[in-house]
């Protein structure tokens, strides 16, 4: 990280706090700011079956580093289940005690939900304990999600780490590139101007039909949001468990990394991503340099 990276301020207690659903305000969120400017907002409203679409997913908004414009989408709009920085698989195959498998859709959240169980912070990170539960409230996955933010050369740098642990035997995380993985959904206004959205990709990447990108460790979306053109770069760590992911790049601003995984009960699967928001133009060379710096950090990480 750049030596002059701005310090992040998190509006959270320092100690881990358990949350009872009845005690959490319906619109509760965790805010983070850097040098007095908004950086992140993680939405943690407790699941409410009467407001399921609004409350079934824990996700994080990001803000433009310059004018503080909200860059990401919440509930509603085109594809309501897309929102902010989020993770899931539309075929999460969970064994049950009868020897059969239940298919939970942790992407659209049609038969399950994510619920914040606890959170903690210091001066650099949001640490979230998230239960992925069936509609009876019984968790089948425990996730430890850490989100950090810092300013680097005028850009907002967000690291997203998800450690996912099965609570019910051997779980298969399955899906397809449009409905699984860790992805970003930018502001809904892009859905009305899809022809203006541009993507920057590595020179070696292969773009196939259905917005499939092979051979890429990163993808950068350039789009106009709140009256100004923005650049948002999504990167997958080079130590990704399955190697290079498959990227999805939709013109309405939903993009990110797809991969499939097998969970062993009690053994966390750790996934690492970085998202960078820039008000200044990014080109392929700049994206490659930013990814090289991220790869070097991950290589030296403990």
Phi and psi in degrees as a GROMACS rama.xvg file:
@    title "Ramachandran Plot"
@    xaxis  label "Phi"
@    yaxis  label "Psi"
@TYPE xy
-56.3064  142.925  UNK-2
-63.2769  -26.5648  UNK-3
-99.4093  20.6848  UNK-4
-57.8096  135.512  UNK-5
-69.1714  147.392  UNK-6
-80.4449  140.035  UNK-7
-93.6664  139.045  UNK-8
-111.069  123.244  UNK-9
-110.035  130.995  UNK-10
-87.7908  79.7506  UNK-11
-152.985  152.841  UNK-12
-69.1452  157.499  UNK-13
-76.2611  -36.924  UNK-14
-85.1842  154.085  UNK-15
-61.3958  132.6  UNK-16
-123.329  123.076  UNK-17
-77.5016  144.183  UNK-18
-119.992  121.604  UNK-19
-87.3789  133.02  UNK-20
-55.7526  -37.9179  UNK-21
-69.1264  -17.1231  UNK-22
-96.7538  -4.28706  UNK-23
-102.028  128.627  UNK-24
-60.15  146.738  UNK-25
-61.3477  -29.5989  UNK-26
-103.692  23.5081  UNK-27
-65.1671  142.443  UNK-28
-148.763  164.734  UNK-29
-113.664  118.259  UNK-30
-100.121  150.267  UNK-31
-135.87  140.077  UNK-32
-133.355  156.212  UNK-33
-125.472  121.36  UNK-34
52.2946  38.7134  UNK-35
83.3689  -0.347473  UNK-36
-106.841  143.25  UNK-37
-64.3191  139.39  UNK-38
-122.415  -51.7842  UNK-39
-134.777  152.651  UNK-40
-142.148  111.838  UNK-41
-98.0768  125.425  UNK-42
-90.4885  123.076  UNK-43
-131.552  25.7107  UNK-44
-55.728  137.333  UNK-45
-65.4496  148.584  UNK-46
-63.8076  131.111  UNK-47
-127.894  111.873  UNK-48
-58.8494  -22.8826  UNK-49
-80.8572  -14.2197  UNK-50
-131.933  44.6364  UNK-51
-57.4797  -44.6547  UNK-52
-62.4087  -30.171  UNK-53
-83.6063  -21.7329  UNK-54
-124.065  7.25306  UNK-55
-89.3895  3.52111  UNK-56
-143.153  137.374  UNK-57
-92.4785  125.57  UNK-58
-150.125  169.148  UNK-59
-128.501  128.535  UNK-60
-83.8825  150.739  UNK-61
-123.594  153.292  UNK-62
-117.623  151.566  UNK-63
-64.2313  137.712  UNK-64
-70.1817  -20.9884  UNK-65
-89.6079  -71.0916  UNK-66
-92.8718  0.410535  UNK-67
73.4598  17.7034  UNK-68
-63.4844  141.339  UNK-69
-74.2115  119.575  UNK-70
-92.5635  -18.0632  UNK-71
-116.695  164.907  UNK-72
-98.1292  146.719  UNK-73
-106.632  -152.179  UNK-74
-63.137  163.123  UNK-75
82.454  -169.549  UNK-76
70.187  -162.575  UNK-77
-73.1277  120.547  UNK-78
59.9108  80.7704  UNK-79
-58.2847  -27.4836  UNK-80
-74.6533  -13.761  UNK-81
-79.8081  130.384  UNK-82
-165.307  128.104  UNK-83
53.891  -143.519  UNK-84
-93.1346  121.363  UNK-85
-147.161  164.688  UNK-86
-142.77  143.419  UNK-87
173.794  172.888  UNK-88
-138.486  130.016  UNK-89
-72.6388  -15.1464  UNK-90
-124.089  90.3187  UNK-91
-102.398  101.863  UNK-92
-92.5165  111.638  UNK-93
-116.881  122.368  UNK-94
-72.7647  151.598  UNK-95
-120.241  178.004  UNK-96
-68.7492  -13.434  UNK-97
-91.7076  5.74399  UNK-98
81.682  8.28625  UNK-99
-104.51  175.487  UNK-100
-120.597  132.67  UNK-101
-101.886  132.906  UNK-102
-96.1293  103.127  UNK-103
-94.1069  133.555  UNK-104
-95.7755  91.0573  UNK-105
-87.0252  14.828  UNK-106
-102.101  -58.8687  UNK-107
-83.3749  -16.8297  UNK-108
61.9771  35.2148  UNK-109
-72.0949  -27.6386  UNK-110
-134.541  23.8422  UNK-111
-161.859  -178.656  UNK-112
-160.139  161.625  UNK-113
-103.946  133.866  UNK-114
-132.877  125.673  UNK-115
-64.9119  126.439  UNK-116
-100.979  -33.437  UNK-117
-163.654  160.851  UNK-118
-150.28  160.9  UNK-119
-153.887  169.325  UNK-120
-159.667  162.252  UNK-121
-130.765  -152.63  UNK-122
-85.9089  12.3067  UNK-123
-139.154  -3.35793  UNK-124
-155.624  148.939  UNK-125
-97.8013  125.672  UNK-126
-117.513  117.09  UNK-127
-119.294  132.626  UNK-128
-103.734  118.923  UNK-129
-123.463  127.553  UNK-130
-92.3245  129.559  UNK-131
-98.0389  110.753  UNK-132
-121.843  154.384  UNK-133
-76.2276  174.51  UNK-134
-72.0009  -5.03886  UNK-135
-90.2136  0.56169  UNK-136
86.1624  11.5038  UNK-137
-96.2098  117.936  UNK-138
-71.5327  143.575  UNK-139
-117.888  -16.0094  UNK-140
-134.999  139.632  UNK-141
-111.435  125.331  UNK-142
-115.271  134.352  UNK-143
-107.022  108.61  UNK-144
-110.74  129.243  UNK-145
-120.199  128.966  UNK-146
-127.37  123.077  UNK-147
-120.932  155.598  UNK-148
-141.31  146.108  UNK-149
-156.4  159.24  UNK-150
-96.1976  136.216  UNK-151
-141.006  113.337  UNK-152
51.8486  41.6652  UNK-153
82.4141  1.75517  UNK-154
-108.738  149.481  UNK-155
-88.9803  122.683  UNK-156
-112.022  119.161  UNK-157
-119.148  121.918  UNK-158
-101.05  131.481  UNK-159
-122.267  112.954  UNK-160
-119.439  130.314  UNK-161
-124.753  117.711  UNK-162
-106.776  110.56  UNK-163
-108.865  128.94  UNK-164
-127.424  130.562  UNK-165
-72.5126  138.808  UNK-166
-107.638  -1.38685  UNK-167
-138.448  57.5747  UNK-168
78.5394  -154.058  UNK-169
-80.9762  106.206  UNK-170
-101.849  134.557  UNK-171
-103.936  124.899  UNK-172
-95.5247  107.4  UNK-173
-128.973  164.973  UNK-174
163.727  -147.512  UNK-175
-143.485  170.773  UNK-176
-62.3674  -21.5569  UNK-177
-92.0063  -8.99664  UNK-178
-140.368  34.0368  UNK-179
-166.742  155.089  UNK-180
104.376  -163.912  UNK-181
-107.057  116.354  UNK-182
-135.924  171.612  UNK-183
-122.679  138.305  UNK-184
-119.905  115.049  UNK-185
-78.6996  175.989  UNK-186
-51.089  144.181  UNK-187
-62.1104  -22.9662  UNK-188
-59.1635  -23.1708  UNK-189
-64.9953  -25.6254  UNK-190
-65.5922  -19.2254  UNK-191
-91.6008  -8.36222  UNK-192
-137.632  49.3901  UNK-193
-63.5223  -28.3833  UNK-194
-67.9778  -15.2428  UNK-195
-91.9495  -11.0446  UNK-196
-74.8765  136.536  UNK-197
-125.839  148.483  UNK-198
-123.202  137.995  UNK-199
-107.976  131.117  UNK-200
-131.515  160.813  UNK-201
-58.854  149.598  UNK-202
-59.7891  -33.5018  UNK-203
-82.3684  -5.71162  UNK-204
-68.9365  146.789  UNK-205
-111.976  119.369  UNK-206
-95.1544  122.581  UNK-207
-111.619  170.631  UNK-208
-56.1921  160.015  UNK-209
65.8642  30.6673  UNK-210
58.0178  35.4411  UNK-211
-93.6079  132.687  UNK-212
-122.887  120.403  UNK-213
-105.199  151.513  UNK-214
74.3963  25.2115  UNK-215
-122.2  135.007  UNK-216
-95.2413  -5.7243  UNK-217
-154.159  161.316  UNK-218
-150.077  139.368  UNK-219
-120.025  126.676  UNK-220
-101.254  131.547  UNK-221
-116.647  122.534  UNK-222
-155.42  157.276  UNK-223
-88.1979  124.837  UNK-224
-133.571  127.788  UNK-225
51.0682  46.6171  UNK-226
82.5038  4.58409  UNK-227
-141.55  148.763  UNK-228
-78.6318  135.114  UNK-229
-124.672  159.839  UNK-230
-126.747  127.085  UNK-231
-127.703  120.38  UNK-232
-108.667  125.031  UNK-233
-106.896  128.974  UNK-234
-130.075  143.563  UNK-235
-108.042  133.574  UNK-236
-61.377  144.556  UNK-237
-67.8161  -15.5679  UNK-238
-92.9965  24.1268  UNK-239
-55.6832  133.762  UNK-240
-57.5375  -32.0264  UNK-241
-105.118  12.8207  UNK-242
82.1158  -159.909  UNK-243
-58.1789  130.635  UNK-244
-81.5176  -179.04  UNK-245
-105.521  127.815  UNK-246
-95.0804  146.257  UNK-247
-115.606  135.118  UNK-248
-135.873  88.1142  UNK-249
-86.2475  144.896  UNK-250
-68.2688  -20.0833  UNK-251
-85.482  6.61005  UNK-252
96.5987  19.7068  UNK-253
-106.841  120.382  UNK-254
-153.261  158.655  UNK-255
158.774  -164.297  UNK-256
-108.746  127.858  UNK-257
-106.615  134.713  UNK-258
-158.191  158.074  UNK-259
-113.626  148.664  UNK-260
-143.571  159.551  UNK-261
-115.844  127.952  UNK-262
-100.129  139.521  UNK-263
-108.096  130.621  UNK-264
-53.4861  129.89  UNK-265
82.7379  -4.1216  UNK-266
-113.671  108.969  UNK-267
-64.6457  140.582  UNK-268
-101.916  120.525  UNK-269
-104.876  127.35  UNK-270
-122.699  136.41  UNK-271
-127.266  134.024  UNK-272
-141.448  157.819  UNK-273
-132.172  136.663  UNK-274
-122.807  128.903  UNK-275
-119.336  130.121  UNK-276
-109.733  130.459  UNK-277
-133.472  137.105  UNK-278
-87.3581  -20.673  UNK-279
-90.5795  148.263  UNK-280
-58.8722  139.738  UNK-281
-114.094  134.554  UNK-282
-113.624  -176.601  UNK-283
-61.1393  -41.8534  UNK-284
-62.8352  -41.0479  UNK-285
-65.7273  -41.2744  UNK-286
-64.1875  -41.1864  UNK-287
-62.635  -40.2731  UNK-288
-66.5505  -40.7283  UNK-289
-65.4143  -38.5198  UNK-290
-68.868  -39.33  UNK-291
-60.0362  -39.1478  UNK-292
-66.4368  -41.6754  UNK-293
-64.0961  -43.7803  UNK-294
-61.0791  -38.6824  UNK-295
-65.9062  -39.2899  UNK-296
-62.6059  -45.1968  UNK-297
-67.1109  -34.8335  UNK-298
-64.4472  -34.5542  UNK-299
-92.184  -2.30431  UNK-300
-68.7411  145.573  UNK-301
